[in-house]
Amino acid sequence: MRSLTNAFIAYIMGFVGGVPLILMKDTDEFTKKHAAYSSVMGFFAWLAFMAVWHMPVNRSYPHFGPAMYIVYAWLIYAAFGMYTYLHGRLYRIPGIDSLAEKLIKGLSNAV
């Protein structure tokens, strides 16, 4: 059984949560892969949140409304990622997979 703590750190902490798991020497490859997926997807979610947050709005439309949809999407992705991690599966996301591999290689060489 996988560790719930690692899943929580990787997925709930956003794009910075996966970096410590990748840098740790005793982390297995499966956990590193999930941590890299979380970091890459979290970075893109953060960019989308910032883009939507800084959109011009009028007085009748709340400023935080559209940005909350991105937060909800991230929480759904995080819950799905934790579920698949705890059940020992990994779903490859096209485009994200190659970026996650580069992140793992780049951070592994840094240590």
N, CA and C of each residue as an Amber inpcrd file, in Angstrom:
protein
   333
   0.8380000  -1.1830000   0.0000000   0.0000000   0.0000000   0.0000000
   0.8850000   1.2490000   0.0000000   0.5050000   2.2130000  -0.7680000
   1.2590000   3.4600000  -0.8660000   0.9900000   4.3490000   0.3470000
   1.8840000   5.2740000   0.5890000   1.7630000   6.1600000   1.7370000
   0.8140000   7.3180000   1.4240000  -0.1600000   7.5220000   2.2770000
  -1.0960000   8.6310000   2.1160000  -0.3800000   9.9660000   2.3040000
   0.6480000   9.9860000   3.1190000   1.4080000  11.2190000   3.3420000
   2.0860000  11.6810000   2.0620000   2.7090000  10.7540000   1.3390000
   3.3480000  11.1190000   0.0730000   2.3270000  11.6080000  -0.9410000
   1.1770000  10.9570000  -0.9980000   0.1310000  11.3870000  -1.9240000
  -0.3670000  12.7810000  -1.5600000  -0.5290000  13.0360000  -0.2760000
  -0.9890000  14.3470000   0.1650000   0.0270000  15.4280000  -0.1850000
   1.3010000  15.1540000   0.0920000   2.3510000  16.1320000  -0.2070000
   2.4160000  16.3940000  -1.7060000   2.3320000  15.3500000  -2.5010000
   2.4810000  15.5070000  -3.9440000   1.3160000  16.2590000  -4.5690000
   0.1000000  15.9770000  -4.1560000  -1.0440000  16.5190000  -4.8800000
  -1.6900000  17.7310000  -4.2390000  -1.7770000  17.8050000  -2.9490000
  -2.4950000  18.9140000  -2.3280000  -1.6230000  20.1640000  -2.2130000
  -0.3340000  20.0090000  -2.1050000   0.5470000  21.1540000  -1.8920000
   0.8190000  21.9560000  -3.1650000   0.1840000  21.6450000  -4.2610000
   0.3770000  22.4140000  -5.4830000   1.6490000  22.0270000  -6.2090000
   2.1380000  22.9430000  -7.0480000   3.2850000  22.5760000  -7.8760000
   4.5890000  22.5380000  -7.0980000   4.6290000  23.0650000  -5.8930000
   5.8570000  22.9740000  -5.0980000   5.8850000  21.7320000  -4.2180000
   4.7670000  21.0500000  -4.0660000   4.7080000  19.8840000  -3.1870000
   5.4550000  18.6790000  -3.7200000   5.5350000  18.5450000  -5.0330000
   6.2060000  17.3900000  -5.6050000   7.7180000  17.4890000  -5.6250000
   8.2380000  18.6940000  -5.5530000   9.6870000  18.8860000  -5.6590000
  10.4510000  18.2010000  -4.5240000  10.0440000  18.3300000  -3.2520000
  10.7890000  17.6090000  -2.2030000  10.7590000  16.0990000  -2.3740000
   9.6520000  15.5670000  -2.8810000   9.5800000  14.1150000  -3.0850000
  10.5230000  13.6610000  -4.1940000  10.6990000  14.4860000  -5.2080000
  11.6260000  14.1390000  -6.2890000  13.0700000  14.2300000  -5.7950000
  13.3580000  15.1920000  -4.9460000  14.7290000  15.3950000  -4.4660000
  15.1710000  14.3740000  -3.4340000  14.2430000  13.7330000  -2.7410000
  14.6140000  12.7660000  -1.6990000  15.2180000  11.5150000  -2.3210000
  16.2910000  11.0140000  -1.7290000  16.9990000   9.8480000  -2.2720000
  16.2280000   8.5480000  -2.0950000  15.4830000   8.4070000  -1.0040000
  14.8190000   7.1320000  -0.7270000  13.4110000   7.0350000  -1.3200000
  13.0360000   7.9600000  -2.1860000  11.7240000   7.9170000  -2.8240000
  11.7730000   6.9700000  -4.0170000  10.7750000   6.0950000  -4.1370000
  10.7500000   5.1690000  -5.2690000  10.3250000   5.8980000  -6.5490000
  10.5410000   5.2440000  -7.6850000  10.2750000   5.8630000  -8.9850000
   8.7920000   6.1550000  -9.1960000   7.9250000   5.3020000  -8.6800000
   6.4830000   5.5090000  -8.8240000   6.0550000   6.7990000  -8.1210000
   6.5670000   7.0250000  -6.9370000   6.2470000   8.2510000  -6.1980000
   6.8350000   9.4650000  -6.8960000   8.0500000   9.3420000  -7.4240000
   8.6570000  10.4520000  -8.1520000   7.8420000  10.8120000  -9.3850000
   7.3150000   9.7950000 -10.0630000   6.5100000  10.0430000 -11.2550000
   5.2350000  10.8070000 -10.8970000   4.5570000  10.3820000  -9.8480000
   3.3510000  11.0840000  -9.4180000   3.6790000  12.5010000  -8.9530000
   4.7910000  12.6660000  -8.2590000   5.1840000  13.9950000  -7.7930000
   5.4830000  14.9190000  -8.9700000   6.1230000  14.3890000  -9.9990000
   6.4190000  15.1950000 -11.1790000   5.1370000  15.5610000 -11.9260000
   4.2060000  14.6180000 -12.0570000   2.9160000  14.9210000 -12.6860000
   2.2110000  16.0320000 -11.9180000   2.2220000  15.9280000 -10.6050000
   1.5600000  16.9350000  -9.7840000   2.2220000  18.2980000  -9.9460000
   3.5310000  18.3340000 -10.0000000   4.2360000  19.6060000 -10.1410000
   3.9530000  20.2570000 -11.4860000   3.9770000  19.4760000 -12.5490000
   3.7320000  20.0310000 -13.8810000   2.2830000  20.4940000 -14.0150000
   1.3390000  19.6510000 -13.6210000  -0.0730000  20.0390000 -13.7070000
  -0.3750000  21.2070000 -12.7720000   0.2350000  21.2170000 -11.6080000
   0.0310000  22.3130000 -10.6710000   0.5630000  23.6330000 -11.1930000
   1.6850000  23.5840000 -11.8990000   2.2320000  24.8020000 -12.4880000
   1.2820000  25.3690000 -13.5280000   0.7400000  24.5090000 -14.3910000
  -0.2020000  24.9880000 -15.4010000  -1.5050000  25.4700000 -14.7730000
  -1.9390000  24.8260000 -13.7120000  -3.1440000  25.2890000 -13.0080000
  -2.8910000  26.6490000 -12.3650000  -1.6990000  26.8490000 -11.8200000
  -1.3600000  28.1380000 -11.2300000  -1.3310000  29.2330000 -12.2960000
  -0.7540000  28.9310000 -13.4650000  -0.7440000  29.9090000 -14.5560000
  -2.1610000  30.2610000 -14.9910000  -3.0140000  29.2490000 -15.1200000
  -4.3990000  29.5030000 -15.5150000  -5.1250000  30.3200000 -14.4530000
  -4.8980000  30.0090000 -13.1870000  -5.5300000  30.7620000 -12.1060000
  -5.1030000  32.2280000 -12.1490000  -3.8120000  32.4770000 -12.3340000
  -3.3330000  33.8570000 -12.3880000  -3.8760000  34.5940000 -13.6100000
  -3.9810000  33.9010000 -14.7420000  -4.5230000  34.5380000 -15.9440000
  -5.9850000  34.9130000 -15.7450000  -6.7610000  34.0240000 -15.1610000
  -8.1780000  34.3030000 -14.9470000  -8.3570000  35.3380000 -13.8430000
  -7.5270000  35.2870000 -12.8240000  -7.6520000  36.2220000 -11.7090000
  -7.4310000  37.6630000 -12.1720000  -6.5410000  37.8700000 -13.1310000
  -6.2140000  39.2170000 -13.5870000  -7.0160000  39.6500000 -14.8070000
  -8.0670000  38.9260000 -15.1320000  -8.9430000  39.3490000 -16.2250000
  -9.7440000  40.5670000 -15.7840000 -10.0020000  41.4790000 -16.7040000
 -10.8500000  42.6190000 -16.3230000 -12.2840000  42.1550000 -16.0860000
 -12.8820000  42.6630000 -15.0420000 -14.2600000  42.3020000 -14.7020000
 -15.0600000  43.5760000 -14.4770000 -16.3760000  43.4510000 -14.5290000
 -17.2150000  44.6070000 -14.2320000 -17.7090000  44.5320000 -12.7910000
 -18.4430000  45.5220000 -12.3510000 -18.8420000  45.5880000 -10.9510000
 -19.8470000  44.5150000 -10.5640000 -20.6510000  44.0700000 -11.5080000
 -21.6760000  43.0860000 -11.1620000 -21.1450000  41.6510000 -11.1640000
 -19.9190000  41.4550000 -11.6290000 -19.3490000  40.1110000 -11.7030000
 -18.2280000  39.9940000 -10.6860000 -18.3390000  39.0970000  -9.7380000
 -17.2910000  39.0060000  -8.7090000 -15.9330000  38.6570000  -9.3090000
 -14.9120000  39.2320000  -8.7330000 -13.5590000  39.0490000  -9.2580000
 -13.0480000  37.6290000  -9.0650000 -13.4210000  36.9840000  -8.0030000
 -12.8860000  35.6600000  -7.7070000 -13.7130000  34.5360000  -8.3070000
 -14.8540000  34.8140000  -8.8920000 -15.7510000  33.7740000  -9.4040000
 -15.1380000  32.8550000 -10.4440000 -14.6450000  33.3930000 -11.5650000
 -14.0840000  32.5050000 -12.5910000 -12.8320000  31.7670000 -12.1270000
 -12.0500000  32.3940000 -11.2760000 -10.8200000  31.7540000 -10.8050000
 -11.1230000  30.5460000  -9.9250000 -12.2630000  30.5470000  -9.2740000
 -12.6160000  29.4240000  -8.4060000 -12.8660000  28.1490000  -9.2060000
 -13.2870000  28.2710000 -10.4650000 -13.4620000  27.0840000 -11.3010000
 -12.1330000  26.3570000 -11.5020000 -11.0560000  27.1030000 -11.6090000
  -9.7380000  26.4870000 -11.7580000  -9.3300000  25.7990000 -10.4600000
  -9.6520000  26.4030000  -9.3310000  -9.3610000  25.7750000  -8.0380000
 -10.1490000  24.4770000  -7.9010000 -11.4250000  24.4920000  -8.2950000
 -12.2380000  23.2740000  -8.2410000 -11.6670000  22.1920000  -9.1550000
 -11.2420000  22.5830000 -10.3590000 -10.6560000  21.6060000 -11.2830000
  -9.3750000  21.0170000 -10.6920000  -8.5530000  21.8540000 -10.0380000
  -7.3280000  21.3530000  -9.4160000  -7.6480000  20.3780000  -8.2940000
  -8.6390000  20.6870000  -7.4770000  -8.9880000  19.7980000  -6.3700000
  -9.5180000  18.4580000  -6.8750000 -10.2660000  18.4780000  -7.9730000
 -10.7450000  17.2230000  -8.5640000  -9.5610000  16.4180000  -9.0890000
  -8.6260000  17.0890000  -9.7770000  -7.4330000  16.3970000 -10.2690000
  -6.6060000  15.8430000  -9.1090000  -6.4750000  16.6160000  -8.0340000
  -5.6990000  16.1610000  -6.8770000  -6.3470000  14.9400000  -6.2290000
  -7.6610000  14.9530000  -6.1110000  -8.3510000  13.7970000  -5.5270000
  -8.1760000  12.5640000  -6.4120000  -8.2830000  12.7460000  -7.7250000
  -8.0890000  11.6320000  -8.6500000  -6.6480000  11.1330000  -8.5970000
  -5.6840000  12.0480000  -8.5150000  -4.2790000  11.6550000  -8.4280000
  -3.9680000  10.8910000  -7.1590000  -4.5230000  11.3320000  -6.0430000
  -4.3080000  10.6120000  -4.7830000  -4.9390000   9.2280000  -4.8410000
  -6.1180000   9.1260000  -5.4410000  -6.7990000   7.8350000  -5.5690000
  -5.9670000   6.8650000  -6.4090000  -5.4780000   7.3270000  -7.5630000
  -4.6890000   6.4420000  -8.4210000  -3.3500000   6.0950000  -7.7740000
  -2.7590000   7.0380000  -7.0370000  -1.4920000   6.7590000  -6.3580000
  -1.6720000   5.6730000  -5.3100000  -2.7160000   5.7910000  -4.5200000
  -2.9440000   4.8170000  -3.4510000  -3.3220000   3.4430000  -3.9910000
  -3.8480000   3.3840000  -5.2170000  -4.1980000   2.1020000  -5.8220000
  -3.1210000   1.5780000  -6.7750000  -1.9840000   2.2680000  -6.8450000
  -0.8460000   1.7720000  -7.6110000  -0.9590000   1.9320000  -9.1110000
  -1.7110000   2.9110000  -9.5680000  -1.8580000   3.1360000 -11.0060000
  -1.3190000   4.5130000 -11.3680000  -0.9880000   4.6630000 -12.6400000
  -0.5560000   5.9550000 -13.1580000  -1.1320000   6.1080000 -14.5530000
  -1.9160000   7.1400000 -14.7590000  -2.4730000   7.4220000 -16.0740000
  -1.5940000   8.4550000 -16.7530000  -1.1160000   8.1110000 -17.9320000
  -0.2440000   9.0180000 -18.6620000  -1.0800000  10.0870000 -19.3590000
  -0.6390000  11.3270000 -19.2060000  -1.3060000  12.4540000 -19.8340000
  -0.3950000  12.9340000 -20.9590000  -0.8700000  12.9190000 -22.2160000
  -0.0150000  13.3370000 -23.3310000   0.4850000  14.7720000 -23.1440000
   1.7470000  14.9930000 -23.4110000   2.3470000  16.3100000 -23.2450000
   2.8900000  16.5230000 -21.8470000   2.1320000  16.1340000 -20.8540000
   2.5560000  16.2860000 -19.4650000   3.5950000  15.2250000 -19.1190000
   3.4770000  14.0530000 -19.7320000   4.3930000  12.9470000 -19.4410000
   5.8380000  13.3150000 -19.7750000   6.0540000  13.9210000 -20.9400000
   7.4260000  14.2810000 -21.3180000   7.9740000  15.3910000 -20.4240000
   7.1280000  16.3470000 -20.0440000   7.5790000  17.4000000 -19.1330000
   7.9010000  16.8400000 -17.7490000   7.1190000  15.8680000 -17.3030000
   7.3730000  15.2460000 -15.9990000   8.6950000  14.4800000 -16.0160000
   8.9720000  13.7810000 -17.1080000  10.2510000  13.0650000 -17.2280000
  11.4310000  14.0360000 -17.1940000  11.2940000  15.1650000 -17.9020000
  12.3650000  16.1620000 -17.8950000  12.5590000  16.7540000 -16.5040000
  11.4680000  16.9440000 -15.7760000  11.5690000  17.4720000 -14.4160000
  12.2930000  16.4940000 -13.5050000  11.9670000  15.2100000 -13.6270000
  12.6350000  14.1980000 -12.8010000  14.1260000  14.1430000 -13.1210000
  14.4700000  14.1340000 -14.4120000  15.8840000  14.0840000 -14.7970000
  16.6260000  15.3400000 -14.3580000  15.9920000  16.4940000 -14.5310000
  16.6410000  17.7510000 -14.1590000  16.8810000  17.8720000 -12.6690000
  15.8970000  17.4880000 -11.8750000  16.0650000  17.5810000 -10.4240000
  16.9550000  16.4720000  -9.8860000  16.9590000  15.3110000 -10.5390000
  17.8350000  14.2260000 -10.0920000  19.3000000  14.5730000 -10.3360000
  19.5650000  15.2790000 -11.4260000  20.9400000  15.6870000 -11.7110000
  21.3950000  16.8150000 -10.7930000  20.4530000  17.5660000 -10.2530000
  20.8030000  18.7000000  -9.3940000  21.2720000  18.2550000  -8.0190000
  20.8540000  17.0640000  -7.6030000  21.1980000  16.6030000  -6.2530000
  22.4910000  15.8360000  -6.2810000
